[in-house]
Amino acid sequence: MTNEEFQTIVLKELKTLREDVSGLKNDMVGVREDVSGLKNDMAGVKEDVSGLKNDMVGVREDVSGLKGRVYKIENKLDKMDDKLNAVYEQTAFLTEFKEESNKKNEGFEQENRRLKEIVGRHELEIQALKEKIG
């Protein structure tokens, strides 16, 4: 092989190497762009996560507030149950009292009728005595 042939082969190989290096450089530019895009995406993800954390804090506060309200409602419901039980007891007492009063009234009405009959007879007897006397 002559020197010129050797140089031609070396030049071809160098040209191929340059093309490969140029391709690698282009690939590296693409990789850098991809990495830059990933960094931007990660920054967006971090912002989203930060927003979610803030939202979770708000949700926790809301849940805590709701727990307090539920506790108050349960207490009010317990008090209402107590009052309702007292109303039931009072209603039972009043119903019993009414029944007893009605029975006593019936007795008083019967006794009042008897007394009216007696008074009526006495009036007749008094009238008869007045007629005899007078």
C-alpha positions as CSV (number, residue, x, y, z in Angstrom):
1,M,0.0,0.0,0.0
2,T,1.3,3.3,-1.0
3,N,1.4,6.3,1.2
4,E,-1.3,8.0,-0.8
5,E,-3.6,5.0,-0.4
6,F,-2.9,4.9,3.3
7,Q,-3.7,8.6,3.6
8,T,-6.9,8.2,1.6
9,I,-8.0,5.4,4.0
10,V,-7.1,7.4,7.0
11,L,-8.9,10.5,5.7
12,K,-12.0,8.4,5.0
13,E,-11.9,7.0,8.5
14,L,-11.4,10.4,9.9
15,K,-14.3,11.7,7.9
16,T,-16.4,8.8,9.3
17,L,-15.2,9.6,12.8
18,R,-16.1,13.3,12.3
19,E,-19.6,12.4,11.1
20,D,-20.0,10.0,14.1
21,V,-18.7,12.8,16.5
22,S,-21.1,15.2,14.9
23,G,-24.0,12.8,15.3
24,L,-23.0,12.3,18.9
25,K,-22.9,16.0,19.4
26,N,-26.4,16.3,17.9
27,D,-27.5,13.4,20.1
28,M,-26.0,15.2,23.2
29,V,-28.0,18.3,22.3
30,G,-31.1,16.2,22.2
31,V,-30.3,14.6,25.5
32,R,-29.7,18.0,27.0
33,E,-33.0,19.2,25.7
34,D,-34.7,16.1,27.1
35,V,-33.0,16.6,30.5
36,S,-34.0,20.3,30.5
37,G,-37.6,19.2,29.7
38,L,-37.5,16.7,32.5
39,K,-36.2,19.3,34.9
40,N,-39.0,21.6,33.9
41,D,-41.5,18.8,34.3
42,M,-40.1,18.0,37.7
43,A,-40.4,21.6,38.7
44,G,-44.1,21.4,37.7
45,V,-44.5,18.2,39.6
46,K,-42.9,19.8,42.7
47,E,-45.3,22.8,42.4
48,D,-48.2,20.4,42.0
49,V,-47.1,18.4,45.1
50,S,-46.7,21.7,47.0
51,G,-50.2,22.7,46.0
52,L,-51.5,19.3,47.0
53,K,-49.8,19.7,50.4
54,N,-51.4,23.1,50.9
55,D,-54.7,21.6,49.8
56,M,-54.3,18.8,52.3
57,V,-53.7,21.3,55.1
58,G,-56.9,23.0,54.2
59,V,-58.7,19.7,54.1
60,R,-57.3,18.8,57.5
61,E,-58.5,22.1,58.9
62,D,-62.0,21.5,57.3
63,V,-62.2,18.0,58.8
64,S,-61.1,19.3,62.2
65,G,-63.8,22.0,62.0
66,L,-66.4,19.4,60.9
67,K,-65.4,17.1,63.8
68,G,-66.0,20.0,66.2
69,R,-69.4,20.7,64.6
70,V,-70.4,17.0,64.7
71,Y,-69.4,16.9,68.4
72,K,-71.6,19.9,69.1
73,I,-74.5,18.4,67.1
74,E,-74.1,15.1,69.0
75,N,-74.3,17.0,72.3
76,K,-77.4,18.9,71.2
77,L,-78.9,15.6,70.1
78,D,-78.2,14.0,73.5
79,K,-79.8,17.0,75.2
80,M,-82.8,16.8,72.9
81,D,-83.1,13.1,73.7
82,D,-83.1,13.9,77.4
83,K,-85.8,16.5,76.9
84,L,-87.9,14.2,74.8
85,N,-87.6,11.5,77.5
86,A,-88.8,14.0,80.0
87,V,-91.7,15.0,77.8
88,Y,-92.6,11.3,77.4
89,E,-92.5,10.8,81.2
90,Q,-94.6,14.0,81.8
91,T,-97.1,12.9,79.1
92,A,-97.5,9.5,80.8
93,F,-98.0,11.2,84.1
94,L,-100.5,13.7,82.7
95,T,-102.4,10.8,80.9
96,E,-102.6,8.9,84.2
97,F,-103.7,12.0,86.0
98,K,-106.4,12.7,83.4
99,E,-107.7,9.1,83.7
100,E,-107.8,9.4,87.4
101,S,-109.5,12.8,87.2
102,N,-112.1,11.5,84.8
103,K,-112.9,8.6,87.1
104,K,-113.2,11.0,90.1
105,N,-115.4,13.3,88.0
106,E,-117.7,10.4,87.1
107,G,-118.0,9.7,90.8
108,F,-118.7,13.3,91.6
109,E,-121.3,13.5,88.9
110,Q,-123.1,10.4,90.3
111,E,-122.9,11.8,93.8
112,N,-124.1,15.1,92.6
113,R,-127.1,13.4,90.9
114,R,-127.9,11.6,94.1
115,L,-127.7,14.8,96.1
116,K,-130.0,16.6,93.6
117,E,-132.5,13.7,93.9
118,I,-132.3,14.0,97.7
119,V,-132.6,17.8,97.6
120,G,-135.5,17.4,95.2
121,R,-137.2,15.0,97.6
122,H,-136.5,17.3,100.5
123,E,-138.0,20.2,98.7
124,L,-141.1,18.2,97.9
125,E,-141.3,17.1,101.6
126,I,-140.8,20.7,102.7
127,Q,-143.5,21.9,100.3
128,A,-145.8,19.2,101.6
129,L,-145.0,20.3,105.2
130,K,-145.7,23.9,104.3
131,E,-149.0,23.0,102.8
132,K,-149.9,21.0,105.9
133,I,-148.8,23.9,108.2
134,G,-150.1,26.6,106.3
